Amino acid sequence: MLTGITLVATGLALPPAAAAQSPASQLSRADSTLLYEVLSAEDRRDSTSAALAAGEMHRDPRIAAIARRARARLRDSTFAARDVLGQPDASRGLPTWPEPEWAGRFRALGGREGDCAPLIAAFSDSAVQVRQRAITLSGQRRSCAGNDAVATRLQQFIETGVQYLQTNGRSRRPGQASWHHAAEALVSLSRVAPEAAAAQRRALVAHPSPFLRRAVARSAAITGDTAALRALLRDSDGNVQEAAIRGLSSLVGLAAADEYRRFIGYGTPQVALAAAEALKDARDSVTLRAAAQEGLRRTQRNHASERDIRDALRAIVGLPPERWSPGRRDSLPWDAVALALGERRFVGVTMSRLHGGSGFTVELRGDVAPIQAARVLAQVRAGGYNGNAWHRVEPNFVIQGGSPHDNEYSGSARFVVDELSTIAHPRGSVGMSTRGHSTGDLQWFVNLRDNARLTGAYTVFAVVVEGMDAVDAVMEGDEIYVMREVSAPRPSRP
C-alpha cells in the first residue's frame, strides 16, 4: 500500500489492468526502429548519426521531441536546454514523502564546530541514525578532545558492538546498529583518546568483521600506527586493503612504494586505484615500467569503470587523462523505446532477511531517462544487483549501492550516459552515481532529502513509489536480497 505519500501535480495514474496497447506498439516497425537508432546514437554519444536528423524531421511529435533532446544532450554535457527539453511527463506526478521523525534531531546536531554536550546527550537518542551521527561528530569537534566522558562512552559503544556481533553475526534488526556504532566509535576515539584507541585496535585488527577491520585501518591512519596498516595490507577484504593503502600512503608516502606496486594489478578496483594513486609521485624505473605495463593491460581490457585506475597509472608515467569512451561495445536494450514513449515499469527491491527483509518499489522514469532506465531494467533482469550492498549511507543525504565490490569504484564494464532533466532530485528520487559526466556504472543512489544542487550533474531515472520508510531505515552494509521487475503498486485507499 502507498502509505504516507502525497503526489505532486496530477498524481500517479496507474495503467489499466488489462487493456491498451503500449505506446511503442502503436508505432510502425520502421518508426520503432528509427526511435531505437536515435536513442542508440545518444547512448554511444554519436552526434554524426543520420538517425538524429531523420528523427528531428519525423511526423510523430514524440519521436521528433526525443531526437531534439538527444541532439541537445550530445552538444552539451550539462544540457542547458533541459528547461525546455528535459521536462517530465506532467501526467506522472512525483511522490513527496514526509521525513522520518528523527530527521530534525539529526540536523540539529550540526557539523564539526560546536559544543560537545549535545553530542553526549545524543549518544542515548532513540534513533540509530542520530546516535551514529553523534559518534562521528564527537571525533571531529575540538571541544570533545580529551573529554573523559566522551572517551568512556565511545569505548562502551565498541564493547557493545563487539558483543552484538558475537551473538548476532551479520544480522541486524531494524532500528539497531550491529558493527556501525563500534566502527565509528573507534575512529572517533582515535582523536578523543589516542592511547585508548590503540588498545582497542590491537584487539580488533583480526576481528572477523571486515567493517571493524576497516575501522582499525582508519584509526591507525589517524594515530600513525604504521604497523597495523602494514598488517592490514594483507587483509582478505578489498575495502580494508584500500583503507590500509591510503592510510599508509598518508603517513610514509613512497617509502612503501614496493608494497603499493604489488596491488596495481589487483582485480578489486578500489585496491588497484588506491595503490596507483599512492605511487603518483614515483619516478623510479621499476615503478614506471610496472605502471606502463599495467596501464596497457587495462586499456586492452576496456572496462569503463576502471577509467580512474587507468588515469592514475597514466599520471605516473606522465601521460594526460584518457579521452572519454563508453567502454565495451554493446547494444542498447529495446525496452528503451517503450520507456521513452511513456510505458511504465516498476522495480521491487527486497532487502536480505539478515537486514530486516523489508523492501521498496521504484518506478522507472523513461519519460526523462529512457537509456538509463532500460539499462537498469536489464541489469535487474540479469540479477546483477542481487546480493550487493548499500555501501554508502549518509542520512539526510543519500544511500548508494549496487556495486559488486561494495565500493564506489566498481560497476559495469560500459558507462551509461547522462540524461539530465528538470527533476530536481527531490526526496525519494533515484539517481545514477557518476564520477564525472556520463560515467554512470549502474550504481544507484536514493535521495533521502531534497537535493536540488545535484540537478545539473546527476540523472534521475526513477522515483520511489512505495516503501520510503524502508529506504530511510537502510544502514551501511545492508544487503539487497533481490531486485525484480514488478507490477504497479496498488494505490492507497482514500
BASEKE-409027 format. One record per residue (C-alpha): x, y, z; residue number from 1. Coordinates in steps of 0.1 Angstrom, whole numbers, plus 5000, padded with zeros to 4 digits. Example, Ala and Ser with C-alpha at 12.3 -4.5 7.8 and 13.67 -1.06 7.14 Angstrom:
2
((5123, 4955, 5078), 1) ((5137, 4989, 5071), 2) 
% end
This chain:
494
((5000, 5000, 5000), 1) ((5011, 5036, 4993), 2) ((5012, 5049, 5028), 3) ((5023, 5084, 5040), 4) ((5026, 5096, 5004), 5) ((5014, 5127, 4986), 6) ((5015, 5131, 4948), 7) ((5026, 5163, 4932), 8) ((5007, 5175, 4900), 9) ((4981, 5151, 4889), 10) ((4994, 5121, 4907), 11) ((5004, 5086, 4897), 12) ((4978, 5075, 4871), 13) ((4982, 5037, 4872), 14) ((4978, 5018, 4839), 15) ((4945, 4999, 4833), 16) ((4946, 4963, 4844), 17) ((4943, 4946, 4811), 18) ((4940, 4970, 4785), 19) ((4955, 4991, 4760), 20) ((4985, 4986, 4737), 21) ((5018, 5000, 4749), 22) ((5029, 5033, 4733), 23) ((5056, 5015, 4715), 24) ((5032, 4990, 4699), 25) ((5013, 5019, 4683), 26) ((5043, 5028, 4661), 27) ((5051, 5011, 4628), 28) ((5081, 4988, 4628), 29) ((5101, 5014, 4608), 30) ((5093, 5042, 4633), 31) ((5102, 5020, 4663), 32) ((5135, 5012, 4646), 33) ((5142, 5048, 4639), 34) ((5135, 5058, 4675), 35) ((5158, 5030, 4687), 36) ((5185, 5043, 4664), 37) ((5181, 5078, 4678), 38) ((5184, 5065, 4714), 39) ((5213, 5043, 4704), 40) ((5231, 5073, 4690), 41) ((5226, 5092, 4722), 42) ((5238, 5062, 4742), 43) ((5271, 5060, 4723), 44) ((5274, 5098, 4721), 45) ((5274, 5097, 4683), 46) ((5264, 5132, 4671), 47) ((5270, 5122, 4634), 48) ((5242, 5096, 4633), 49) ((5218, 5101, 4604), 50) ((5190, 5089, 4627), 51) ((5191, 5122, 4647), 52) ((5183, 5143, 4616), 53) ((5156, 5118, 4605), 54) ((5141, 5118, 4639), 55) ((5140, 5156, 4642), 56) ((5120, 5158, 4610), 57) ((5097, 5129, 4618), 58) ((5059, 5135, 4616), 59) ((5053, 5119, 4650), 60) ((5059, 5147, 4675), 61) ((5071, 5123, 4702), 62) ((5099, 5110, 4680), 63) ((5108, 5145, 4669), 64) ((5110, 5157, 4705), 65) ((5131, 5128, 4717), 66) ((5155, 5133, 4687), 67) ((5158, 5170, 4695), 68) ((5165, 5162, 4731), 69) ((5192, 5137, 4721), 70) ((5209, 5162, 4699), 71) ((5209, 5188, 4727), 72) ((5223, 5164, 4752), 73) ((5251, 5154, 4728), 74) ((5260, 5190, 4721), 75) ((5262, 5200, 4758), 76) ((5271, 5175, 4786), 77) ((5255, 5199, 4811), 78) ((5223, 5200, 4789), 79) ((5215, 5237, 4793), 80) ((5183, 5231, 4772), 81) ((5168, 5208, 4799), 82) ((5144, 5236, 4810), 83) ((5128, 5232, 4776), 84) ((5136, 5196, 4765), 85) ((5140, 5179, 4799), 86) ((5105, 5182, 4813), 87) ((5090, 5150, 4828), 88) ((5055, 5139, 4818), 89) ((5031, 5163, 4835), 90) ((5006, 5135, 4840), 91) ((5030, 5115, 4861), 92) ((5035, 5134, 4893), 93) ((5064, 5129, 4916), 94) ((5057, 5115, 4950), 95) ((5065, 5136, 4980), 96) ((5074, 5117, 5012), 97) ((5073, 5130, 5048), 98) ((5106, 5130, 5067), 99) ((5112, 5104, 5094), 100) ((5106, 5116, 5129), 101) ((5143, 5117, 5138), 102) ((5154, 5139, 5108), 103) ((5151, 5171, 5128), 104) ((5172, 5159, 5157), 105) ((5198, 5146, 5132), 106) ((5202, 5180, 5116), 107) ((5201, 5198, 5150), 108) ((5234, 5182, 5159), 109) ((5251, 5204, 5133), 110) ((5286, 5199, 5119), 111) ((5322, 5199, 5130), 112) ((5320, 5231, 5152), 113) ((5301, 5234, 5184), 114) ((5298, 5222, 5220), 115) ((5304, 5186, 5230), 116) ((5274, 5184, 5254), 117) ((5247, 5179, 5228), 118) ((5266, 5150, 5213), 119) ((5269, 5133, 5247), 120) ((5231, 5136, 5251), 121) ((5225, 5123, 5216), 122) ((5245, 5092, 5224), 123) ((5213, 5080, 5240), 124) ((5189, 5090, 5213), 125) ((5162, 5065, 5203), 126) ((5172, 5067, 5166), 127) ((5202, 5047, 5154), 128) ((5209, 5074, 5128), 129) ((5211, 5101, 5154), 130) ((5234, 5081, 5176), 131) ((5257, 5073, 5147), 132) ((5259, 5110, 5138), 133) ((5268, 5120, 5173), 134) ((5295, 5093, 5175), 135) ((5310, 5107, 5142), 136) ((5309, 5143, 5153), 137) ((5325, 5135, 5187), 138) ((5357, 5127, 5169), 139) ((5356, 5159, 5148), 140) ((5348, 5186, 5174), 141) ((5377, 5201, 5191), 142) ((5355, 5206, 5222), 143) ((5354, 5168, 5226), 144) ((5391, 5162, 5225), 145) ((5404, 5147, 5258), 146) ((5369, 5146, 5272), 147) ((5368, 5116, 5296), 148) ((5330, 5112, 5294), 149) ((5331, 5110, 5256), 150) ((5360, 5085, 5257), 151) ((5342, 5063, 5281), 152) ((5310, 5063, 5260), 153) ((5329, 5056, 5228), 154) ((5346, 5026, 5244), 155) ((5312, 5014, 5256), 156) ((5299, 5016, 5220), 157) ((5329, 4995, 5208), 158) ((5324, 4968, 5235), 159) ((5286, 4967, 5229), 160) ((5291, 4964, 5192), 161) ((5316, 4935, 5195), 162) ((5293, 4917, 5218), 163) ((5264, 4922, 5194), 164) ((5284, 4907, 5165), 165) ((5294, 4877, 5187), 166) ((5257, 4870, 5193), 167) ((5241, 4880, 5160), 168) ((5268, 4877, 5134), 169) ((5259, 4896, 5102), 170) ((5222, 4901, 5110), 171) ((5208, 4934, 5120), 172) ((5174, 4941, 5135), 173) ((5155, 4972, 5122), 174) ((5164, 5003, 5142), 175) ((5195, 4988, 5156), 176) ((5232, 4990, 5148), 177) ((5254, 4960, 5145), 178) ((5290, 4969, 5138), 179) ((5282, 5005, 5129), 180) ((5285, 5023, 5163), 181) ((5316, 5002, 5172), 182) ((5334, 5011, 5140), 183) ((5327, 5048, 5141), 184) ((5334, 5049, 5178), 185) ((5369, 5035, 5172), 186) ((5376, 5062, 5146), 187) ((5364, 5090, 5169), 188) ((5382, 5075, 5199), 189) ((5415, 5079, 5179), 190) ((5411, 5117, 5182), 191) ((5395, 5119, 5216), 192) ((5418, 5094, 5234), 193) ((5445, 5080, 5211), 194) ((5460, 5057, 5237), 195) ((5427, 5040, 5244), 196) ((5421, 5037, 5207), 197) ((5455, 5019, 5203), 198) ((5444, 4992, 5228), 199) ((5411, 4987, 5210), 200) ((5430, 4984, 5177), 201) ((5451, 4956, 5190), 202) ((5420, 4937, 5200), 203) ((5402, 4943, 5167), 204) ((5429, 4941, 5140), 205) ((5420, 4904, 5133), 206) ((5383, 4906, 5141), 207) ((5360, 4886, 5117), 208) ((5340, 4917, 5107), 209) ((5357, 4935, 5077), 210) ((5338, 4967, 5088), 211) ((5357, 4967, 5121), 212) ((5390, 4959, 5104), 213) ((5384, 4988, 5080), 214) ((5378, 5010, 5111), 215) ((5411, 4998, 5125), 216) ((5428, 5010, 5094), 217) ((5411, 5044, 5096), 218) ((5420, 5047, 5132), 219) ((5456, 5037, 5126), 220) ((5460, 5063, 5099), 221) ((5448, 5090, 5124), 222) ((5473, 5080, 5151), 223) ((5502, 5070, 5129), 224) ((5501, 5033, 5136), 225) ((5520, 5020, 5105), 226) ((5524, 4985, 5119), 227) ((5487, 4980, 5120), 228) ((5484, 4994, 5085), 229) ((5511, 4971, 5071), 230) ((5493, 4941, 5086), 231) ((5460, 4951, 5070), 232) ((5476, 4954, 5036), 233) ((5473, 4916, 5036), 234) ((5436, 4916, 5045), 235) ((5412, 4895, 5025), 236) ((5387, 4923, 5021), 237) ((5392, 4949, 4994), 238) ((5377, 4978, 5013), 239) ((5400, 4971, 5043), 240) ((5430, 4969, 5019), 241) ((5421, 5002, 5003), 242) ((5419, 5020, 5037), 243) ((5452, 5005, 5047), 244) ((5469, 5016, 5015), 245) ((5455, 5051, 5017), 246) ((5464, 5054, 5054), 247) ((5500, 5042, 5049), 248) ((5505, 5065, 5019), 249) ((5494, 5095, 5040), 250) ((5519, 5086, 5067), 251) ((5550, 5073, 5049), 252) ((5544, 5083, 5012), 253) ((5567, 5065, 4987), 254) ((5587, 5047, 5015), 255) ((5562, 5019, 5010), 256) ((5563, 5020, 4971), 257) ((5574, 4984, 4969), 258) ((5542, 4974, 4987), 259) ((5519, 4996, 4967), 260) ((5533, 4982, 4934), 261) ((5520, 4947, 4944), 262) ((5484, 4959, 4942), 263) ((5482, 4979, 4909), 264) ((5472, 4947, 4891), 265) ((5446, 4937, 4916), 266) ((5411, 4928, 4902), 267) ((5395, 4946, 4931), 268) ((5392, 4981, 4917), 269) ((5394, 5002, 4948), 270) ((5426, 4985, 4959), 271) ((5443, 4990, 4925), 272) ((5432, 5026, 4924), 273) ((5445, 5034, 4959), 274) ((5478, 5018, 4951), 275) ((5482, 5036, 4918), 276) ((5473, 5070, 4934), 277) ((5498, 5062, 4962), 278) ((5525, 5059, 4935), 279) ((5517, 5092, 4917), 280) ((5550, 5109, 4925), 281) ((5572, 5078, 4919), 282) ((5599, 5082, 4893), 283) ((5620, 5051, 4897), 284) ((5623, 5029, 4867), 285) ((5607, 4999, 4883), 286) ((5575, 5018, 4891), 287) ((5574, 5035, 4857), 288) ((5577, 5001, 4839), 289) ((5551, 4984, 4861), 290) ((5527, 5013, 4856), 291) ((5531, 5014, 4819), 292) ((5526, 4976, 4816), 293) ((5495, 4976, 4838), 294) ((5481, 5006, 4821), 295) ((5484, 4989, 4787), 296) ((5467, 4957, 4801), 297) ((5438, 4977, 4815), 298) ((5434, 4997, 4783), 299) ((5431, 4965, 4763), 300) ((5406, 4952, 4788), 301) ((5385, 4983, 4781), 302) ((5364, 4982, 4813), 303) ((5348, 5016, 4816), 304) ((5346, 5016, 4854), 305) ((5384, 5012, 4856), 306) ((5390, 5046, 4839), 307) ((5401, 5061, 4873), 308) ((5427, 5034, 4876), 309) ((5440, 5039, 4841), 310) ((5442, 5076, 4846), 311) ((5461, 5072, 4878), 312) ((5486, 5048, 4860), 313) ((5489, 5073, 4831), 314) ((5497, 5101, 4856), 315) ((5526, 5080, 4870), 316) ((5542, 5078, 4835), 317) ((5534, 5114, 4826), 318) ((5505, 5109, 4803), 319) ((5473, 5131, 4803), 320) ((5440, 5115, 4813), 321) ((5424, 5094, 4786), 322) ((5395, 5108, 4765), 323) ((5360, 5097, 4774), 324) ((5349, 5064, 4759), 325) ((5318, 5044, 4768), 326) ((5339, 5013, 4772), 327) ((5329, 4979, 4759), 328) ((5306, 4979, 4729), 329) ((5271, 4965, 4734), 330) ((5235, 4971, 4722), 331) ((5210, 4993, 4740), 332) ((5181, 4972, 4753), 333) ((5150, 4976, 4732), 334) ((5130, 4985, 4763), 335) ((5144, 5020, 4758), 336) ((5118, 5026, 4730), 337) ((5088, 5018, 4751), 338) ((5102, 5036, 4781), 339) ((5109, 5067, 4761), 340) ((5073, 5067, 4749), 341) ((5059, 5066, 4784), 342) ((5054, 5029, 4791), 343) ((5055, 5024, 4829), 344) ((5079, 4999, 4845), 345) ((5084, 4991, 4882), 346) ((5112, 4975, 4901), 347) ((5109, 4960, 4936), 348) ((5138, 4959, 4959), 349) ((5138, 4933, 4987), 350) ((5164, 4935, 5014), 351) ((5181, 4905, 5029), 352) ((5164, 4889, 5058), 353) ((5197, 4894, 5077), 354) ((5189, 4931, 5075), 355) ((5152, 4932, 5082), 356) ((5138, 4918, 5049), 357) ((5119, 4950, 5042), 358) ((5116, 4965, 5007), 359) ((5105, 4993, 4985), 360) ((5093, 4999, 4949), 361) ((5106, 5023, 4924), 362) ((5091, 5035, 4891), 363) ((5115, 5038, 4862), 364) ((5111, 5073, 4846), 365) ((5117, 5065, 4809), 366) ((5100, 5098, 4800), 367) ((5132, 5116, 4810), 368) ((5159, 5089, 4811), 369) ((5149, 5060, 4788), 370) ((5185, 5049, 4783), 371) ((5194, 5047, 4819), 372) ((5160, 5032, 4828), 373) ((5164, 5005, 4801), 374) ((5200, 4996, 4812), 375) ((5190, 4994, 4848), 376) ((5160, 4972, 4840), 377) ((5183, 4949, 4820), 378) ((5207, 4947, 4850), 379) ((5177, 4939, 4873), 380) ((5165, 4911, 4850), 381) ((5200, 4897, 4848), 382) ((5202, 4895, 4887), 383) ((5231, 4920, 4886), 384) ((5221, 4937, 4918), 385) ((5212, 4907, 4939), 386) ((5235, 4901, 4969), 387) ((5251, 4936, 4966), 388) ((5251, 4960, 4995), 389) ((5243, 4997, 5001), 390) ((5279, 5006, 5007), 391) ((5274, 5044, 5012), 392) ((5247, 5056, 5036), 393) ((5245, 5093, 5046), 394) ((5213, 5100, 5065), 395) ((5199, 5134, 5055), 396) ((5216, 5130, 5021), 397) ((5216, 5097, 5001), 398) ((5220, 5059, 5002), 399) ((5241, 5044, 4974), 400) ((5247, 5008, 4963), 401) ((5247, 4982, 4936), 402) ((5284, 4977, 4933), 403) ((5297, 4941, 4930), 404) ((5326, 4951, 4953), 405) ((5306, 4973, 4977), 406) ((5326, 5003, 4967), 407) ((5322, 5034, 4945), 408) ((5348, 5023, 4920), 409) ((5333, 4991, 4909), 410) ((5305, 4987, 4884), 411) ((5295, 4978, 4848), 412) ((5320, 4975, 4820), 413) ((5302, 5001, 4800), 414) ((5295, 5037, 4810), 415) ((5259, 5049, 4810), 416) ((5254, 5084, 4795), 417) ((5238, 5112, 4815), 418) ((5202, 5121, 4807), 419) ((5198, 5153, 4827), 420) ((5163, 5167, 4832), 421) ((5144, 5192, 4852), 422) ((5137, 5167, 4880), 423) ((5154, 5185, 4909), 424) ((5164, 5154, 4929), 425) ((5135, 5155, 4955), 426) ((5134, 5132, 4984), 427) ((5127, 5097, 4971), 428) ((5141, 5103, 4936), 429) ((5166, 5077, 4924), 430) ((5198, 5088, 4905), 431) ((5228, 5073, 4887), 432) ((5261, 5076, 4906), 433) ((5289, 5090, 4885), 434) ((5324, 5103, 4887), 435) ((5321, 5130, 4861), 436) ((5297, 5134, 4833), 437) ((5284, 5103, 4816), 438) ((5304, 5079, 4838), 439) ((5275, 5060, 4854), 440) ((5282, 5024, 4860), 441) ((5247, 5012, 4871), 442) ((5251, 5021, 4908), 443) ((5220, 5038, 4923), 444) ((5216, 5064, 4948), 445) ((5183, 5074, 4965), 446) ((5178, 5109, 4977), 447) ((5169, 5110, 5014), 448) ((5162, 5147, 5013), 449) ((5156, 5173, 4986), 450) ((5190, 5177, 4969), 451) ((5184, 5203, 4942), 452) ((5221, 5211, 4939), 453) ((5225, 5177, 4921), 454) ((5202, 5186, 4893), 455) ((5228, 5197, 4868), 456) ((5252, 5168, 4874), 457) ((5233, 5136, 4881), 458) ((5204, 5119, 4862), 459) ((5172, 5110, 4879), 460) ((5160, 5077, 4863), 461) ((5134, 5065, 4888), 462) ((5114, 5075, 4919), 463) ((5104, 5056, 4950), 464) ((5066, 5050, 4949), 465) ((5063, 5026, 4978), 466) ((5082, 5019, 5010), 467) ((5102, 5051, 5016), 468) ((5103, 5041, 5053), 469) ((5124, 5011, 5043), 470) ((5148, 5034, 5024), 471) ((5152, 5056, 5055), 472) ((5160, 5025, 5076), 473) ((5189, 5013, 5054), 474) ((5223, 5013, 5070), 475) ((5257, 5009, 5055), 476) ((5264, 4973, 5045), 477) ((5228, 4962, 5044), 478) ((5224, 4937, 5015), 479) ((5199, 4936, 4987), 480) ((5184, 4901, 4986), 481) ((5168, 4906, 4952), 482) ((5156, 4932, 4927), 483) ((5129, 4922, 4903), 484) ((5105, 4938, 4878), 485) ((5071, 4940, 4894), 486) ((5036, 4952, 4885), 487) ((5024, 4986, 4896), 488) ((5018, 4990, 4933), 489) ((4982, 4994, 4944), 490) ((4971, 5029, 4952), 491) ((4963, 5037, 4988), 492) ((4927, 5038, 4998), 493) ((4911, 5073, 5002), 494) 
% end
